Amino acid sequence: MQVHNQMPERVLIFDMDGVLVDVTDSYRQTIAQTVELFTGIEVSNTEIQAFKNRGNSNNDWDLTFEIIHDRGGTAPKEEIIEAFQKIYLGTNYDGLIARERWLPQNGLLEKLRERFRFAMFTGRERWEASFTLSKFVPGIPFDPIVGMEDVKQEKPHPEGLLKILKELQPEEAFYVGDATDDCRAALAAGVPFIGIVSELNPLRAELRALFQREGAREVIADINELERVLP
């Protein structure tokens, strides 16, 4: 990462999935289809959410591997990841990735950019996060973007957030996420956490209570409420 020589600033650090992008019909569906491919067993979004709420399930490849083996599958992780990526990316990005929906309303990020610099800490690979941002908001910079390959220890470990803080040295930072692992990473890094609990989340009451118990600064239902809760 390059070193920025500039005055301290306020930084909004975003997770991507479930925060900026609705992945119900992409990543969640890819998990379900991959599990069924290897086990013949259907897994519901509620079951997947239960794993997410439990924590230590930030990486969807690892989560899919765990569910498959929990249901009696024996395929090696490399084979599962290969099948997962084929379902998700398809050929020339015509897989389930094409079903992703951008969540921020027009103008929201532009208004927030007047007050904050944007960065990202995501469980996606960095190139994939950059691809998605360039598709939906090509004119809005997120820098740095820390993806799964940029850390030795993934969320809930705070390594990715600490990297961003070390590089930018902001006077104030917030992390916006939608998962237990996001919340725990933020608190471990000493960064105030703003949790998103979608009204469509099948275990939303449980997740909201978990965020509040873990010490989230705010809990909101949608990224478009973010401006209201920021100081």
N, C-alpha and C positions, 0 to 999 in steps of 0.2 A: 504493500500500500504506500501511496505517496504521503509525504508529510505536508500538512497544510500550515502555512505561516499566516495566521490571521488572528483577529481579536476573538476572545471567547464569545460564544453565541448560544442560542437556545436550539436544541435539537429534538426533533420528533423521530424516534426509531420505530419503524413499522415491521411487524410480521406481515407475511403476504396472505397465506391461505386463511380464509374465513374473516379476514380483516379488510383487505383491499379487493380480494377476488372471491366470489362464491364458487367453491369447489365441490358442491353437493353432487353435481352431475359429471365431475371430472375425477378428481382424486378419490373421493369417497366411492364413486361407482367403480373406479379402477380397482380399489381394494376388494370390493365385493365380487367383481368379475374374476379377479385373480384367485381369490379364495375358492370360488366355485369351480374354476378350471382345474385346480389341483386336488380338490376334495369332493366335488359334487354336492357340496353343502352350501345353501344360501346363507349369507350373513347380512343382518339388517343394519341400517344406519344407526339405530339405537344401540346395537351391540358394539359397533365401531366407536360410537361416542362414549360408551362406558369405558372402553380401553383408554380413550383420550383423557377422560376425566380422572382416571386413576393416576396418570402421569407416567413418565419414562416411556413415552410412546410418540415422541415427536417425529421420528423418521418413519414415513409411511412404508418404506421397504421393510424395515425391521418389524413394524406392526403387522404387515401382511404375512411375513414369515412366521411370526408368533401365532397368529390366528390359525394359519394353515397347520402348523405342527400341533397346536392345541386341539385341533379337530382331526388329528390322526394322519395328516399328510407327512411325507418323509422327503420331499424334494429338497435339494440343496439350495442355499440362499441365492447363489449366482443364477440358477435356472429360474427361480421365482422373480428376481429382479428383471431378468431379460423379458419374461412374459409380461410383467407389470408395465415396463416401458413401452412394449409393443402395443399394448392396449391403450396406454395413456397418450403416447405420441403419435401412434399410427404411422402412416407413410407421408412424409412431408407435412407433419403436424396436422393431419386430418383425423386423429384419434379423439379420445374424450377431452383432450386439452382444448379442442375447438368449442366445447360447450361451456367454457368458463365465462362468467359474467362479472363485469367490473362493477364494484359496489359504490364508490364515491359519486355523489351527484355532481353534475357539471358546476364548476366554479369552486367547489369545496377546497381542493388541494391548492388551487391558485390563491385563495384567501389565506390559507394556513401558511403558505410559503412567504407571505409578507411578514410573518412573525417567527418562523422557524426554518431551520435547515432540515432537510430530510435525509435519513439514512435507513438502512434495512438490515435486519438480522432474521434470516429465514432458514427453514429446514430444507428448502429446495437447493438444487445445484445453482451456483451463481449465474451461469449462462441462461438457465431456464427462467430465473427471476428477471434477468435483464431482457430476455425475449418477451416476456409477458408485459413488462413495463413499456417497452418500445411499441408494443401492439396497441396498448390502451392509452398511455399518456407519454407520447414520444418527446414532448417538450418540457417535461418536468424532471429535473435531475434528482436522483437518489444516490448519495455518495458519502460514505462507501456503502457497498452492498456486501454483506458477509453471508456466504452460503455454506452448505454442509461441508464442502471441501476445504473451507478456510479455517476450520477449527479441528482440533484433535478430540475435543469433547463436546458433543452436541447438547442442546437443551435437554434437561433443565440446568446443565452447567452454564455459568455465566460467561464463558470464554469469549463468545462472539460479541456480547455487549461490552465487555471490558476492552476488547480490541477497538471498538468504535470510540469508546470514551477516551482511550489513550491517544488515538489519532486526532480526534477533534478537540479534546479538552474543553467541552462546552461549559458554560456557566450553569446551565440547567438542561436536563434531558428527561424525556418520558419514553416509555416503551408501551406500544399498543399491540395487544395480542388477544387470542381467543382460546387459549388452551392452558391447562394446568402447568405444563412445562414452561410456557411463556412467562407465566406469573412467577414461578419459582426462580427462573433465570433472572428476571428483573430484580426481585428482592435480594437475591444473592449478590447482584452487582451494585446494589444500593441505588437503583433507579426506580422512581415512582412508576407503578404499573396501572394502565388503564385497560380493563378487561372488557371484551365484547362478548355478549351472550345473545345470540340471535333468537328472535321469537320463533324461528323454525327449528331451533335446536331441540331434539326430543328429550334431552335431559337438562333443560335450561335451568330449572330450579336448583338442581343439584350443583351445577357449575357455578351459578351465581353465588350460592352459599359458600362454595369452596373458595372462590375469589375473595369474598369478603372475609372469610376466616383466615386466609393466607396474608391479608393485609393490602389488598388492592386499593389504590387511591380512589378510583372511580370504577363503576361498572355500568356500561351502556348497552343498548340493544343493537346499535348500528353505528358504523363509521361516521354516518352523517350527523350524529349527535356529538361528535368529538369536540367541535369548536365551543360548544356550550360548557364543557367541563374543564377546559384548559384555562389556567390562570393567565 
